[in-house]
Amino acid sequence: MAAPSLPPRRGRSEASLLPVLLPIAILIVVAVAVGSWLQFTERQAIDTVDTVGSTAADRVDVKATVQRVDAAARELLLRVRVTPLGTLGEAEESAPVGDLSLQTSAATLGDLEFKAHERIATQDVQVAMTDGSVSDYPFDSYATGIEFRALLDGKQVPVRLQFSNNDTLFAVAATPAPDPREAAVGLELTRSGSLVVFAVFMMGVMWALAAAVLIGAWYLTTRGEGVVWPALAWMAATLFALAAFRNTAPGTPPIGCVLDWFAFLWAETIIALCLIAVVITGVRTAIRSKDTT
């Protein structure tokens, strides 16, 4: 009588999975740690407020916050909140005691004027940017400067500037003016770290999809498989899906930027040529096999 077969040992199968699961778990932990660090640093940059100018008790406070950066138009939208302090303000520091004029830098499109004894409302101003091109996306960078000089009834008064950034697609580095009496900062704008990482990831995915289609086309054309409709559907879907994937790039980059010339246009070209080659080879194979029968 044959001996009964023993059930398989579960311990051995679990032990064989350990060398596979352990590196995956370590990779997940490292990825989450790196992502948490990147998110924390970007959050710290968003919360940073640069302060320049006078610290006198009687002064005009200017809070300037970047709301949106338009790289294609080479300008940024700056939200300005003006508060006269001390003897310069009245009605709980919401109105100036005299006609207040806030002169800005040459890059800012227009000065700010406030009537005496009238409540000051928050205003948006546009600031022109230089030294950059959106065609360098996602590695484009720009420079500009903002400056405020306050005049109350025609007389210059102290002013202090508090600058911050609310545009998550751009990182802004502010350099204060060397003269502490001036409320001026020089700005250098670059794409945020998360945007650059995502754009580089997109380029890697585009090349990976193009390589996958190229390998599939090589297999179909060398094996004489004929017209394989599922493969053609997959290649055509990849061709159009890649264009939709490219349009999800944050910041709406224009056609012809670095993203396109480094990956997108070449990937689309490779996939389109592979699709044409597979169709031509498949049709020729099908015709040849039909003639021989």
Backbone torsions as a table, in degrees:
resi	resn	phi	psi	omega
1	MET	NA	130.3	-177.2
2	ALA	-71.7	143.8	-179.9
3	ALA	-71.4	142.2	-179.9
4	PRO	-64.0	141.7	-179.6
5	SER	-72.9	142.5	-178.1
6	LEU	-86.0	142.1	177.3
7	PRO	-65.7	150.0	-179.6
8	PRO	-63.2	145.9	-179.3
9	ARG	-80.0	126.3	-179.1
10	ARG	-76.3	-28.2	-177.5
11	GLY	-62.6	-37.4	-179.1
12	ARG	-68.4	-41.2	179.7
13	SER	-67.3	-38.6	178.0
14	GLU	-66.2	-38.0	178.9
15	ALA	-67.0	-33.5	179.6
16	SER	-70.7	-24.9	178.1
17	LEU	-80.2	-20.8	-176.1
18	LEU	-60.0	-44.6	178.5
19	PRO	-62.8	-20.1	179.2
20	VAL	-89.4	-43.9	-176.3
21	LEU	-72.4	-33.6	-177.5
22	LEU	-63.2	-49.6	176.6
23	PRO	-61.6	-35.2	178.5
24	ILE	-64.3	-43.3	179.1
25	ALA	-63.5	-41.5	178.9
26	ILE	-64.6	-41.2	179.1
27	LEU	-62.6	-40.5	178.9
28	ILE	-64.5	-43.9	-179.8
29	VAL	-63.3	-43.2	179.6
30	VAL	-64.3	-42.7	-179.7
31	ALA	-63.0	-43.2	178.8
32	VAL	-65.4	-39.1	179.5
33	ALA	-65.0	-45.0	178.8
34	VAL	-64.5	-42.5	178.4
35	GLY	-63.1	-39.8	178.5
36	SER	-64.7	-39.9	179.3
37	TRP	-65.8	-42.4	178.9
38	LEU	-64.4	-41.8	179.4
39	GLN	-66.0	-38.0	-179.7
40	PHE	-66.7	-42.7	-179.6
41	THR	-65.9	-39.0	178.2
42	GLU	-69.3	-36.2	177.1
43	ARG	-65.6	-38.9	177.3
44	GLN	-63.4	-39.3	178.7
45	ALA	-65.6	-38.3	178.7
46	ILE	-66.0	-36.5	-177.6
47	ASP	-81.3	-6.6	-177.5
48	THR	-72.9	134.7	176.6
49	VAL	-122.8	119.5	177.9
50	ASP	-93.9	128.5	-177.4
51	THR	-118.0	127.0	177.8
52	VAL	-137.7	159.5	175.9
53	GLY	109.5	-161.0	-173.2
54	SER	-78.4	151.5	175.6
55	THR	-113.9	17.3	-180.0
56	ALA	-65.0	153.6	179.9
57	ALA	-67.7	-38.7	177.9
58	ASP	-97.3	99.4	-176.1
59	ARG	-153.7	175.4	175.0
60	VAL	-111.1	120.9	177.1
61	ASP	-91.6	132.7	177.8
62	VAL	-122.7	117.3	175.2
63	LYS	-103.4	111.1	-177.3
64	ALA	-113.0	124.6	-176.9
65	THR	-128.0	128.6	176.3
66	VAL	-73.2	120.1	179.8
67	GLN	-94.5	-39.8	-176.8
68	ARG	-156.5	140.6	176.2
69	VAL	-112.1	122.9	177.7
70	ASP	-104.7	96.1	-176.1
71	ALA	-68.5	-35.4	-179.1
72	ALA	-64.3	-38.9	178.8
73	ALA	-89.0	-4.8	-178.5
74	ARG	54.9	52.6	176.0
75	GLU	-153.5	157.4	177.0
76	LEU	-125.2	151.2	178.6
77	LEU	-97.7	121.3	-176.0
78	LEU	-112.4	123.5	177.2
79	ARG	-94.9	122.5	-171.8
80	VAL	-116.1	128.2	175.0
81	ARG	-119.3	119.1	-175.7
82	VAL	-107.4	131.7	-179.7
83	THR	-134.7	112.8	173.7
84	PRO	-79.1	130.2	-176.1
85	LEU	-111.0	158.4	176.6
86	GLY	67.0	-135.3	-177.9
87	THR	-75.1	-7.2	-179.9
88	LEU	-84.0	-14.0	-176.4
89	GLY	-122.3	162.6	176.8
90	GLU	-145.2	173.8	-179.6
91	ALA	54.1	56.2	-179.6
92	GLU	57.6	41.9	174.1
93	GLU	60.2	30.6	177.2
94	SER	-106.8	-1.7	179.7
95	ALA	-145.2	144.9	178.4
96	PRO	-81.2	154.2	178.7
97	VAL	-78.1	-16.5	177.4
98	GLY	-142.2	-179.8	177.5
99	ASP	-65.4	120.4	-175.7
100	LEU	-107.4	126.2	177.0
101	SER	-118.0	128.5	-179.9
102	LEU	-113.6	102.1	179.8
103	GLN	-83.8	139.4	-174.9
104	THR	-116.3	179.2	179.9
105	SER	-74.9	170.3	-179.3
106	ALA	-65.2	-27.7	-179.5
107	ALA	-74.1	-20.4	-179.4
108	THR	-84.5	132.3	-174.7
109	LEU	-85.7	79.2	174.6
110	GLY	113.3	145.7	174.9
111	ASP	-89.3	171.5	-178.6
112	LEU	-115.2	133.3	-180.0
113	GLU	-124.4	135.0	-179.9
114	PHE	-132.5	131.2	-179.8
115	LYS	-77.1	152.2	179.2
116	ALA	-65.5	140.8	174.6
117	HIS	66.0	11.5	176.9
118	GLU	-108.5	142.8	-177.4
119	ARG	-62.0	136.0	-179.5
120	ILE	-88.2	124.3	178.5
121	ALA	-101.6	151.8	176.4
122	THR	-65.9	136.8	-178.2
123	GLN	-126.7	152.1	176.3
124	ASP	-107.0	131.6	178.0
125	VAL	-127.1	153.2	178.9
126	GLN	-101.5	139.3	-179.1
127	VAL	-123.8	127.2	-179.9
128	ALA	-76.5	146.9	178.8
129	MET	-116.7	153.5	179.8
130	THR	-133.2	179.4	171.6
131	ASP	58.4	51.0	177.7
132	GLY	-175.2	162.3	178.1
133	SER	-142.4	135.2	179.9
134	VAL	-67.2	-17.6	178.1
135	SER	-67.8	-13.2	176.7
136	ASP	-85.3	4.0	-179.8
137	TYR	-51.3	134.2	5.2
138	PRO	-96.0	18.7	-177.5
139	PHE	-107.5	19.4	-179.4
140	ASP	-77.8	150.2	178.5
141	SER	-143.2	154.6	-174.9
142	TYR	-139.2	165.7	179.5
143	ALA	-139.4	148.4	175.1
144	THR	-164.5	-178.0	178.3
145	GLY	-150.0	148.1	176.6
146	ILE	-127.4	144.2	-177.6
147	GLU	-148.9	143.5	179.1
148	PHE	-132.0	133.3	177.1
149	ARG	-130.4	121.8	-172.3
150	ALA	-100.9	134.1	175.6
151	LEU	-125.6	124.6	177.8
152	LEU	-112.4	113.0	-174.4
153	ASP	54.0	38.3	176.7
154	GLY	85.1	-4.2	179.9
155	LYS	-106.9	135.3	-178.6
156	GLN	-69.7	135.7	179.3
157	VAL	-126.2	156.4	179.9
158	PRO	-61.7	149.2	-179.4
159	VAL	-141.7	143.7	176.3
160	ARG	-126.9	137.1	-177.3
161	LEU	-112.2	130.3	172.7
162	GLN	-116.6	113.2	-173.6
163	PHE	-110.7	139.3	176.7
164	SER	-149.2	170.9	-176.3
165	ASN	-130.3	130.7	178.1
166	ASN	-113.6	0.0	-179.5
167	ASP	-87.1	110.7	-176.2
168	THR	-74.3	-12.2	179.7
169	LEU	-85.6	-10.2	-178.2
170	PHE	-131.0	144.5	170.6
171	ALA	-103.9	131.7	-175.3
172	VAL	-118.4	122.9	175.2
173	ALA	-104.2	121.3	-177.0
174	ALA	-104.2	131.4	177.2
175	THR	-115.5	113.3	-177.9
176	PRO	-65.3	154.3	176.1
177	ALA	-67.6	147.3	-178.5
178	PRO	-64.9	-28.1	179.6
179	ASP	-86.3	116.4	-177.5
180	PRO	-66.1	-15.4	179.7
181	ARG	-79.5	-12.5	-179.6
182	GLU	-96.9	134.7	175.3
183	ALA	-95.1	76.7	-174.9
184	ALA	-142.6	144.2	177.0
185	VAL	-139.7	145.3	170.3
186	GLY	-95.4	137.7	-174.1
187	LEU	-116.8	137.6	171.5
188	GLU	-123.1	120.2	-174.7
189	LEU	-111.0	128.0	175.8
190	THR	-132.1	161.7	176.6
191	ARG	-64.9	144.9	-179.4
192	SER	-65.9	157.9	-178.3
193	GLY	-61.2	-41.0	179.9
194	SER	-64.9	-36.3	178.4
195	LEU	-67.2	-42.7	179.6
196	VAL	-63.3	-43.6	179.5
197	VAL	-61.1	-43.9	-179.1
198	PHE	-66.6	-40.4	179.4
199	ALA	-65.0	-41.2	177.1
200	VAL	-65.0	-39.2	176.0
201	PHE	-60.8	-41.3	178.6
202	MET	-61.2	-42.0	179.0
203	MET	-64.2	-39.5	177.1
204	GLY	-64.1	-40.7	178.5
205	VAL	-65.2	-39.8	179.7
206	MET	-62.1	-45.1	178.0
207	TRP	-66.9	-36.3	178.9
208	ALA	-65.1	-42.3	177.7
209	LEU	-66.1	-40.2	177.7
210	ALA	-63.2	-40.6	178.0
211	ALA	-65.2	-39.7	178.4
212	ALA	-62.6	-43.9	178.7
213	VAL	-66.3	-38.5	179.0
214	LEU	-63.5	-42.0	177.9
215	ILE	-64.8	-43.4	177.7
216	GLY	-61.9	-40.8	178.8
217	ALA	-66.0	-40.5	177.9
218	TRP	-61.0	-41.4	179.8
219	TYR	-64.9	-44.6	-176.8
220	LEU	-68.7	-38.3	-177.1
221	THR	-77.2	-25.1	-178.9
222	THR	-93.0	-18.3	-178.6
223	ARG	-94.8	-8.8	-179.6
224	GLY	63.2	45.6	-176.8
225	GLU	-79.6	-10.1	-176.5
226	GLY	81.6	-157.7	-179.9
227	VAL	-84.4	106.7	179.0
228	VAL	-100.5	98.6	-173.9
229	TRP	-63.4	-40.6	177.2
230	PRO	-59.2	-39.0	178.7
231	ALA	-66.8	-40.9	178.0
232	LEU	-64.2	-38.7	178.0
233	ALA	-63.8	-40.1	178.8
234	TRP	-64.5	-43.1	-179.6
235	MET	-66.0	-43.2	179.5
236	ALA	-65.1	-39.9	178.2
237	ALA	-64.0	-39.1	177.7
238	THR	-64.7	-37.9	-179.8
239	LEU	-60.3	-46.0	-178.1
240	PHE	-81.7	-32.2	179.1
241	ALA	-66.7	-31.8	-179.9
242	LEU	-65.6	-37.0	177.4
243	ALA	-65.9	-41.6	177.0
244	ALA	-66.0	-37.5	178.2
245	PHE	-64.1	-39.7	179.4
246	ARG	-63.6	-35.1	-178.5
247	ASN	-73.0	-9.8	175.8
248	THR	-85.0	0.3	179.4
249	ALA	-60.4	129.1	-178.1
250	PRO	-66.2	142.6	-179.6
251	GLY	92.0	1.5	179.3
252	THR	44.1	67.0	179.7
253	PRO	-68.2	146.8	179.9
254	PRO	-77.5	161.1	175.6
255	ILE	-64.9	135.0	-179.9
256	GLY	100.8	9.1	178.8
257	CYS	-83.0	-179.2	-178.9
258	VAL	-59.8	-37.8	178.5
259	LEU	-56.3	-39.5	-178.7
260	ASP	-73.2	-48.3	-175.4
261	TRP	-74.8	-22.3	177.9
262	PHE	-85.4	-24.0	-174.2
263	ALA	-149.2	-57.7	-165.4
264	PHE	-59.8	-53.4	-175.8
265	LEU	-62.8	-40.1	179.4
266	TRP	-68.7	-40.4	178.7
267	ALA	-63.4	-42.8	177.7
268	GLU	-62.9	-40.3	179.4
269	THR	-63.9	-44.9	-179.8
270	ILE	-62.1	-45.7	-178.2
271	ILE	-65.3	-41.9	179.7
272	ALA	-64.0	-43.4	179.0
273	LEU	-65.8	-38.8	177.6
274	CYS	-63.8	-41.1	179.4
275	LEU	-62.8	-44.0	178.6
276	ILE	-64.8	-42.3	-179.4
277	ALA	-64.3	-40.2	179.8
278	VAL	-66.2	-40.3	179.4
279	VAL	-64.7	-47.9	-178.9
280	ILE	-62.9	-45.9	179.9
281	THR	-64.8	-40.8	-179.9
282	GLY	-65.7	-41.6	179.4
283	VAL	-66.5	-42.1	178.3
284	ARG	-63.2	-40.4	178.0
285	THR	-64.7	-41.8	179.9
286	ALA	-65.6	-40.7	178.6
287	ILE	-65.1	-41.1	-178.8
288	ARG	-65.0	-42.8	-179.6
289	SER	-68.0	-31.2	178.5
290	LYS	-71.5	-35.6	179.5
291	ASP	-70.8	-28.8	-178.7
292	THR	-80.9	-17.4	179.6
293	THR	-85.1	NA	NA
